Amino acid sequence: LRRIRDYPNLWPYTRDLYQTPGISDLVFPDIYKNGYFSISELRNPLGIVPKGPEIDFSAPHGREILNAA
């Protein structure tokens, strides 16, 4: 099982999408995480929702060099 940030091309693309005007207004990571861990007692019988990780989607993505090509 790999995290999205473990993919060297997909992680910058994800940050690039997030930084597109209007997209960040539609992304709610805490709501998604709470929903994922709270939806099924079989998956998470104790109802524990992890605090982290804190993800910085506004970090530089470095994809501007692709537009120069």
C-alpha distances in whole Angstrom, upper triangle without the diagonal:
4,7,10,12,10,12,15,17,15,15,19,20,18,20,23,23,23,26,28,31,31,27,26,29,26,23,23,19,21,22,19,17,20,20,16,17,21,21,20,22,20,16,18,21,22,22,20,19,17,20,17,16,19,18,21,21,25,24,25,23,25,26,29,30,29,32,34,33
4,7,8,6,8,12,14,12,12,15,16,15,17,20,20,20,23,25,28,28,24,24,26,24,21,21,18,20,21,18,17,20,20,17,18,22,22,22,24,22,19,20,23,24,23,21,19,17,19,16,14,17,15,18,18,21,20,22,19,22,22,26,26,25,28,31,30
4,5,5,8,11,12,10,9,13,14,12,14,17,17,17,20,22,25,25,21,20,23,21,18,18,14,16,18,15,14,18,18,15,16,20,21,21,23,22,19,20,23,24,22,20,17,15,16,13,11,13,12,14,14,18,17,18,17,19,20,23,24,24,26,29,29
4,5,6,9,9,7,6,10,10,8,11,13,14,14,16,18,22,22,18,17,21,19,16,16,14,16,18,15,15,18,19,16,18,21,22,23,25,25,21,22,26,26,24,22,19,17,18,15,12,14,11,13,12,15,15,16,14,16,16,20,21,20,23,26,25
4,5,7,9,7,5,8,10,9,10,13,14,14,16,18,22,22,19,18,21,20,17,18,15,17,20,17,16,20,21,19,20,24,25,26,28,27,24,24,28,28,26,23,20,18,18,14,12,12,10,11,11,14,12,13,12,14,15,18,20,19,22,24,24
4,6,9,8,7,10,12,12,13,16,17,17,19,22,25,26,22,22,25,24,20,21,18,20,23,20,19,22,23,21,22,25,26,27,29,28,24,25,28,28,27,25,22,19,20,16,14,15,13,15,14,17,15,16,14,16,17,20,21,20,24,26,25
4,6,5,6,9,10,10,12,14,15,16,18,20,24,25,21,21,25,23,20,22,19,22,24,21,20,24,24,22,24,27,27,28,30,29,26,27,31,31,29,27,25,22,23,19,17,18,15,16,15,17,16,16,13,14,14,18,18,17,21,23,22
4,6,6,7,9,11,12,13,15,16,18,19,23,25,22,21,25,24,22,23,21,24,26,23,23,27,27,25,27,30,31,32,34,33,29,30,34,34,32,30,27,25,25,21,18,19,16,16,15,17,14,14,11,11,12,15,15,15,18,20,19
4,6,6,6,9,11,11,13,15,16,17,21,22,19,20,24,23,20,23,21,24,26,23,23,27,27,25,27,31,31,32,35,34,30,31,35,36,34,32,29,26,26,23,20,20,17,16,15,16,15,13,10,10,9,13,13,12,15,17,17
4,6,5,6,9,10,10,12,14,15,19,20,17,17,21,19,17,19,17,21,22,19,20,24,24,22,24,27,27,29,31,31,27,28,32,33,30,29,26,24,24,20,18,18,15,15,13,15,14,14,10,12,11,15,16,14,17,19,19
4,5,5,6,9,10,11,13,15,18,19,16,16,19,18,16,17,15,19,20,18,18,22,22,21,23,26,26,28,31,30,26,27,31,31,29,27,23,21,21,17,15,15,11,11,9,12,11,11,8,11,11,14,16,15,17,20,20
4,5,5,6,9,10,11,13,16,18,15,15,19,19,16,19,17,20,22,20,21,25,25,24,26,29,29,31,34,34,30,31,34,34,32,30,26,24,23,20,17,16,13,11,9,10,9,8,5,7,7,10,12,12,14,16,17
4,5,5,6,9,10,11,15,16,13,14,18,17,15,18,17,21,22,20,21,24,24,23,26,29,29,31,34,33,30,31,34,35,32,30,27,25,25,21,19,18,14,13,10,12,12,11,7,9,7,11,12,11,13,16,16
4,5,5,6,9,10,14,14,11,11,15,14,12,14,13,17,18,16,17,21,21,20,22,25,25,27,30,30,27,27,31,31,29,27,23,22,21,18,16,15,11,11,8,10,11,11,8,12,11,14,16,15,16,19,20
4,5,5,6,9,12,13,11,10,14,14,12,14,13,17,18,17,18,21,22,21,24,26,27,29,32,32,29,29,33,32,30,28,24,22,21,18,16,14,10,8,5,7,7,8,6,9,9,12,15,14,16,19,20
4,5,5,7,10,12,10,11,14,14,13,16,16,20,21,20,21,24,25,24,27,29,30,32,35,35,32,32,36,36,33,31,27,26,24,22,19,17,14,12,8,8,9,8,6,8,7,9,12,12,12,16,17
4,5,5,9,10,7,9,12,11,11,14,14,18,19,17,19,22,22,22,25,27,27,30,33,33,30,31,34,34,31,30,26,25,24,22,20,18,14,13,9,10,12,12,10,12,11,12,15,14,14,18,19
4,5,8,8,6,5,9,9,8,11,12,15,16,15,17,20,20,20,23,25,25,28,31,32,29,29,32,32,29,27,24,23,21,19,17,15,12,10,6,7,10,11,10,13,13,14,18,17,17,21,22
4,6,8,7,7,10,11,11,14,15,18,19,19,20,23,24,24,26,28,29,32,35,36,32,32,36,35,32,30,27,25,23,21,19,17,13,11,7,6,9,9,9,12,11,12,16,16,15,19,21
4,6,6,7,10,11,12,15,16,20,21,20,22,25,25,25,28,30,30,33,36,37,34,34,38,37,34,33,29,28,26,24,22,20,17,15,11,10,13,12,12,14,12,12,16,15,15,18,20
4,6,7,9,10,12,15,17,20,21,21,23,25,26,27,29,31,31,34,37,38,35,35,39,38,35,34,30,29,27,26,24,21,19,16,13,12,15,15,15,17,16,15,19,19,17,20,23
4,6,6,7,10,13,16,18,18,18,21,23,23,24,27,28,28,32,35,36,33,33,36,36,33,32,28,28,26,25,24,21,18,17,14,13,17,17,17,20,19,19,22,22,20,24,26
4,5,5,7,10,13,16,16,15,18,20,20,21,24,25,25,28,32,33,30,30,33,33,30,29,25,25,23,22,21,18,16,14,11,12,15,16,15,18,17,18,21,20,20,23,25
4,5,5,8,10,13,14,14,16,18,19,20,22,24,24,28,30,32,29,29,32,31,28,27,23,22,20,19,18,15,13,12,9,9,13,15,15,18,18,19,22,22,22,25,27
4,6,8,11,13,13,14,17,18,18,20,23,23,24,27,30,32,29,29,32,31,28,27,23,23,22,21,20,17,16,15,12,13,16,18,18,22,21,22,26,25,25,28,30
4,7,10,12,11,12,15,16,16,17,20,21,21,25,28,29,27,27,30,29,26,25,22,22,21,20,20,18,16,16,13,14,18,20,19,22,22,23,26,25,25,29,30
4,6,9,9,9,12,14,14,15,17,19,19,22,25,27,24,24,27,27,23,22,19,19,18,16,16,14,12,13,10,12,16,18,17,21,20,22,25,25,25,28,30
4,6,6,6,9,10,11,12,15,16,17,20,23,24,22,21,24,23,20,19,15,15,14,14,14,12,12,13,12,14,17,20,20,23,23,25,28,28,28,32,33
4,5,5,6,9,10,10,12,14,15,18,21,22,19,18,22,21,18,16,13,12,11,11,10,9,9,11,10,13,16,19,19,22,23,25,28,27,28,32,33
4,5,5,6,8,10,11,12,14,17,19,21,18,17,20,18,15,14,10,10,9,10,10,10,11,13,13,16,18,22,22,26,26,28,31,31,32,35,36
4,5,5,6,9,10,10,12,15,18,20,17,16,19,18,15,14,11,12,12,13,14,13,14,16,16,18,21,24,24,28,28,30,33,32,33,37,38
4,6,5,6,9,10,11,14,16,18,15,15,18,18,15,14,11,12,13,13,13,13,13,16,15,18,20,23,23,26,26,29,31,30,32,35,36
4,5,5,6,8,10,13,15,16,13,12,16,15,12,11,8,8,9,10,10,11,12,15,15,19,20,24,23,27,27,30,32,32,33,36,37
4,6,5,6,8,11,13,15,13,11,14,13,10,9,6,9,10,11,13,14,15,18,19,22,24,27,27,30,31,33,36,35,36,40,41
4,6,5,6,9,12,14,12,11,14,14,11,11,9,12,13,15,16,17,17,20,20,23,25,28,28,31,31,34,36,35,37,40,41
4,6,6,8,11,12,9,9,13,13,10,11,9,11,13,14,15,16,17,20,20,23,25,28,27,30,30,33,35,34,36,39,39
4,6,7,9,10,7,6,9,10,7,7,6,8,11,13,14,16,18,21,21,25,26,29,29,32,32,35,38,37,38,42,42
4,6,7,10,9,7,9,9,6,8,8,11,14,15,17,19,20,24,24,27,29,32,31,35,35,38,41,40,41,44,45
4,7,9,8,8,10,12,9,11,11,14,17,18,20,21,22,25,25,29,30,33,32,36,36,38,41,40,41,44,45
4,5,5,6,8,10,9,11,12,15,18,20,21,23,24,28,28,31,33,36,34,38,38,41,43,42,43,47,47
4,5,5,4,7,7,10,12,15,19,21,22,25,26,30,30,34,35,38,37,40,40,44,46,45,46,50,50
4,6,6,9,10,12,14,17,20,22,23,26,27,31,31,34,36,38,37,40,40,44,45,44,46,49,49
4,6,9,9,10,11,14,17,18,19,22,23,27,27,31,32,35,33,37,37,40,42,41,43,46,46
4,6,5,7,9,11,15,16,18,21,22,26,27,30,31,34,34,37,37,41,43,42,44,47,47
4,6,8,11,14,17,19,21,24,26,29,30,34,35,38,37,41,41,44,46,45,47,50,51
4,6,9,12,15,17,20,22,25,28,30,33,34,37,37,40,41,44,46,46,48,51,51
4,6,10,13,15,18,20,22,26,27,30,31,34,34,38,38,41,44,43,45,48,48
4,6,9,12,14,17,19,23,24,28,29,32,32,35,36,39,42,41,43,46,47
4,7,9,11,13,16,19,21,24,25,28,28,32,33,36,38,38,39,42,43
4,6,8,11,13,17,19,22,22,26,26,29,31,34,36,36,38,40,41
4,7,8,11,15,17,19,20,24,24,28,29,32,34,35,36,39,40
3,5,8,12,14,17,17,21,21,25,26,29,31,31,33,36,37
4,6,10,12,15,15,18,19,22,24,26,28,29,31,33,34
4,7,9,12,12,16,17,20,22,24,27,27,29,31,33
4,6,9,9,13,13,17,18,21,23,24,25,28,29
4,5,6,9,11,14,16,18,21,21,23,25,27
4,6,8,9,13,14,16,18,19,20,23,24
4,6,8,12,13,14,17,18,19,21,24
4,6,9,12,13,16,17,18,20,22
4,6,8,10,12,14,15,17,19
4,6,8,10,11,13,15,16
4,6,7,9,11,12,14
4,5,6,8,10,11
4,5,6,7,10
4,5,5,7
4,5,6
4,5
4
